Amino acid sequence: MTTTRIALTVNGESVSADVPARLNLADFVRDQLGLTGTHVGCEHGVCGACTLRVDGEIVRSCLTLVVQADGCAVETIEGLSDSGEIADLQAAFRERNALQCGYCTPGMLMTAQDLLRKCANPERTEIREHLSGNYCRCTGYHAIVDAVERTAKARQRRS
Amino acid sequence: MKAPAFSYVRAESVEHALELLSRHGNAAKILSGGQSLLPALNLRLAAPAVLIDIGRLDELRGIKLRDDVVTIGALTRHADLLTSEEISASLPLLRKAAAHVAHPAIRNRGTIGGNLAHADPASEFPACMLALDARMVIRGEGGERRVNARDFFRGIYETALEPHELLAAIEVPRPQPGSRTYFHEFVRRSGDYAMTGLAALAHVDGAQLGDLRLSYFAISDRPHLARATSHLVGVEITAERIAEAQAELDAELDPPDDQQASAAMRRHFARLLLFRCVADVLGRPELAMEAVR
């Protein structure tokens, strides 16, 4: 199988690799880089568990070929977690017991942080709308909405 | 599942993409944002030999307003339509619709050209383009041609595009000042496929409708422009006129029964959307109340 040479950054580190065209970004970060915080659920863009950031914007990594990310800056849940960018959001999820089964959590955190960067004081309906692409199988999500709302309020008080 | 194996070529220009398309014909697929193509590949519903990636062709990007025509490059993303000031000012219908297309992460990659060329009957933008009487700008190696939205959509995932052609842009006439738009869709969850939806453009002339284009989606194999609006244009709008138009609409529709909704449910939604739209564009909420009664 022919491969394509790509170079990108993942969580700030330069990575280059020869990849087959059909390899998606989720499988690349998980299988080739060992960054298994990005979860693979449905593999057709419905569940959002594979959400990560490319050039600062959230995307479905199962619907992005790694060759499309050539030259891009990719950030995974490990990057956001290690840098401390979402430490408060993670603490709020823990305190509010918002993990549910935990499978959707990395994608929920990526998506919630995306909302909080764009909108400092979201209504609960806005939080639900923004997270609507991350519904998984547990149902409910009240605690998740609580945790996101609490984080937004705490960040506002700090700023 | 995982996508089947394919070759990948990143197009360096539109001419390069067209040359690749004529070389590979039906064996090739154009990749723009990939938000419809990649699910189809991952589910193995499609198995092209070659993907031609046009995603980096800046010449296909951007929104320009000239002489009352808004030209939208095929690679303009759904997220761009949501945030563009030109779109908000000139084509608010597209901004309203974009908010209903899937989810933020998908809107960051999905493109208007990819969406229209995919021609999903449940999709919002084809119906908007029909309501707005837009033209598709199609490039082939022989040159450029334009096809009106009403002739472009030919069936489920079928368009007027030939295998060697590329949708390059969409030209949308800017509605006259004073026109109003309406958009609503019925979905089980936000971002899901619509069970039935409506994109509408109305010209309001005093208390009457000067023109009304009701473009329904997820109700046929392609977007459907209602003929029943002839009962509502240039007349005093009453609950009786609306009931007549609803009956006429019901007669012209032949909605499918599928896993999203039954045909009877779709007919019900279509009737609801008709009176809600008319009440909304005329600013007469009491019409909606009377129609319910």
Interface residues (C-beta under 8 A of the other chain):
Chain A: M1 T2 T4 P20 A21 R22 N24 D27 E43 H44 G45 G48 T51 E57 I58 V59 R60 C62 L63 T64 L65 V67 Q68 T111 D114 L115 R128 E129 H130 S132 G133 N134 Y135
Chain B: M1 K2 A3 P4 A5 F6 S7 Y8 R10 L31 G34 Q35 L38 P39 L41 N42 L43 L51 D53 G55 A79 A102 H103 P104 A105 I106 N108 R109 R189 S190 G191
